[in-house]
Amino acid sequence: MNVDVAKSINGCYVRLTEERWRHITIGHPEMADYYYEILEVIESPDVIYAGHRDANIAVKNYQESFRKVFVVIYKETNPKDGFIITAYLSKRIDELKKRKILWKPHQ
């Protein structure tokens, strides 16, 4: 089984498995060309919001290229291991902004 890993801002290694990649591309076929961008969102997000059941919602603004933001939902199961749940493109950033911010770079 093929697995790629991205290091989150917390230093956690977050896995993108073949099964999750299939889940993402079946549910969101527009994501099929953005495998490495999904990993990049984990490594260098613009903001991370609180998700359901201790999940993190990493967001990166690619609006100049796509007019949408990349959203990657992942979970850190312990300080060294985590996994991607899903990823998609969204124009609905206002909905995400209602959530608690877990991390944002210093500006």
Backbone hydrogen bonds, N-H to C=O, Kabsch-Sander energy under -0.5 kcal/mol:
donor,donor_aa,acceptor,acceptor_aa,energy
4,D,16,L,-1.9
6,A,14,V,-2.4
8,S,6,A,-0.6
8,S,12,C,-3.1
9,I,42,I,-0.5
11,G,8,S,-2.2
13,Y,80,K,-1.0
14,V,6,A,-3.4
14,V,12,C,-0.7
15,R,13,Y,-0.5
15,R,82,G,-2.5
16,L,4,D,-3.0
17,T,15,R,-0.5
18,E,2,N,-1.0
21,W,17,T,-2.4
22,R,18,E,-2.6
23,H,19,E,-2.2
24,I,20,R,-2.7
25,T,21,W,-2.6
26,I,22,R,-2.3
27,G,23,H,-2.3
28,H,24,I,-2.5
31,M,28,H,-2.7
32,A,29,P,-1.6
34,Y,31,M,-2.5
38,I,34,Y,-1.8
39,L,35,Y,-1.3
40,E,36,Y,-2.1
41,V,37,E,-2.2
42,I,38,I,-1.3
43,E,39,L,-1.9
44,S,40,E,-2.9
46,D,59,V,-3.0
47,V,59,V,-1.4
48,I,103,W,-2.5
49,Y,57,I,-2.6
50,A,100,K,-2.5
51,G,55,A,-2.9
54,D,51,G,-0.6
55,A,52,H,-1.5
56,N,74,Y,-3.6
57,I,49,Y,-2.6
58,A,56,N,-0.6
58,A,72,V,-2.9
59,V,47,V,-2.6
60,K,70,F,-2.0
62,Y,60,K,-0.8
62,Y,68,K,-1.0
65,S,62,Y,-1.4
66,F,62,Y,-3.1
67,R,62,Y,-0.5
67,R,63,Q,-1.2
69,V,90,S,-2.9
70,F,60,K,-2.7
71,V,88,Y,-2.8
72,V,58,A,-2.8
73,I,86,T,-2.6
74,Y,56,N,-2.4
74,Y,72,V,-0.5
75,K,83,F,-2.6
77,T,75,K,-0.7
77,T,81,D,-1.3
78,N,81,D,-1.8
81,D,78,N,-0.8
82,G,13,Y,-1.8
83,F,75,K,-2.3
84,I,15,R,-2.6
85,I,73,I,-3.2
86,T,73,I,-1.5
88,Y,71,V,-2.4
90,S,69,V,-2.4
93,I,91,K,-1.3
95,E,92,R,-0.7
96,L,92,R,-1.0
97,K,93,I,-2.2
98,K,95,E,-0.9
99,R,96,L,-2.2
102,L,48,I,-3.0
102,L,100,K,-0.5
103,W,48,I,-1.7
